[in-house]
Amino acid sequence: MNPKIREKTMEAFASVLPITIIVLVLSIILVPVELGTFVMFLAGAVMLIVGMGFFQLGAEMAMTPLGEGIGVTISKSSKTVIALVTSFVMGTIITLAEPDLQVLANQVPSIPNRVLIWAVAVGMGSLFSVAVVRIGRRIKLSNLLLVLYAIVIIFSFFVPSEFLAVSFDAGGVTTGPITVPFIMAMGVGMASVRSDKNASDDSFGLVAISSVGPIIAVLLLGIFYQPTGAEYASTELSTAVTTQDAAKEFLFAIPEYIEEVLISILPILGMFVIFQLISRRYRQRQIKRILVGFVYTFIGLVLFLTGVNVGFSQVGTVLGRDLASSNMKWLLVPVGMLIGYYIVKAEPAIQILNKQVSEVTNGVISAKQMNTCMSIGVSVSVGLSMLRVILGIPIQYILIPGYLIAIILSRFVPDIFVGIAFDSGGVASGPMTSTFLLPLSIGACEALGGNIMTDAFGVVALVALTPLIAVQLMGLSYKLKQRKAEKSALALEEPDVIVDFDEIIDFEEVEKDGE
């Protein structure tokens, strides 16, 4: 086996093992699961681990160099119109290829699928172009986010409650495992062209701004279509009893996910071909490496999505339904928080983000710190989601104060933490959220007789919200420690080297200047 694949697979194993053990313990102690369903879960876990290994290596070989290359080229262009049009087309095409968008469209029957899909894609493309221009124009991220979320909050008061949660979920759905590494790499590439002190700060924020576009687009549709008839059609659980039945479930599902992943990857592959023909940026050896990376990405995502959709989603529904049906329905909150803490580690794009954060900040913000912070944030969000299911709390009572807190914090923390925080929200709400946490919430809601559209949906939105606050609180903590260290150094009249988080130092540039 390729040493790199082995290394990435072992990393994935360490990430997926905790959630697998938790479900195993729950199925023995609290919620007995049929043997066929549990065999499917274990098989799904194996596919998920191998898939994550291939995906992470593929993204490193293909998505990252391609995204950075396009980002550098756009930044060097002096024509804003070219940057706007190019980024709009790219954002729209990538979104149209996102498989989870079709799932979202099927959940809103009062709006034609094609109308909803194109509205979300145009919303994503529009805000993606704004995000690209922001880096070139050096617009402060917190100021732009303040304006965008003010628009979101105002629009939310005019949307029917049956539709509000789906609107916020749209932002998380469109930031999938293929698009996120590509978009984040573009940010790094664009910022690398600049030589000012805020370049590293502005390398983050593309995902943050882009994910607001679908929210605004779907809110506008909700206002004009008045979709009070939105309903959720529950899916039937598999009746697999034997291992042969379980194997058939996976075999029948694989062709579907092969098609989905191909549809998602081909637009980005097409961008690579066009970009290479125009720019001639990559040499033959680099082209081969990128193409191999696309193959690894394809294999990884097919395995990952098959494993998580076939193996994990059913167990999520069973756990939620059976816990809510028992006399221990309040256990949904602590169990949900425990699952949320560990499940975020299994999101493929999270590891890409954490690695990028560590590299851009020269290790000042480590991947371990990011993992811990994200786990705490998602744990809180899943706990709140389960509380909503039990008590029927309207989602706006949590989302609006939450985003207000996040925006207020953005005025006080170092800029780099603002970009990382808002990017992490979009990255956290990936396929593991939609295929395990959402079924968990829906299963519990069905058992309690609640309204699925208003009480169960919204878990994706909450998972996208809490990292915004958690990462910024980490940034605030760093800032306070920095000030305390400065005061201590002044008191001793022996100033130490203080890391300024408003100006992450590029040590390679320092060495070059010193030569």
Order of alpha helices (4+ residues) and beta strands (2+ residues): alpha-alpha-alpha-alpha-alpha-alpha-alpha-alpha-alpha-alpha-alpha-alpha-alpha-alpha-alpha-alpha-alpha-alpha-alpha-alpha-alpha-alpha-alpha
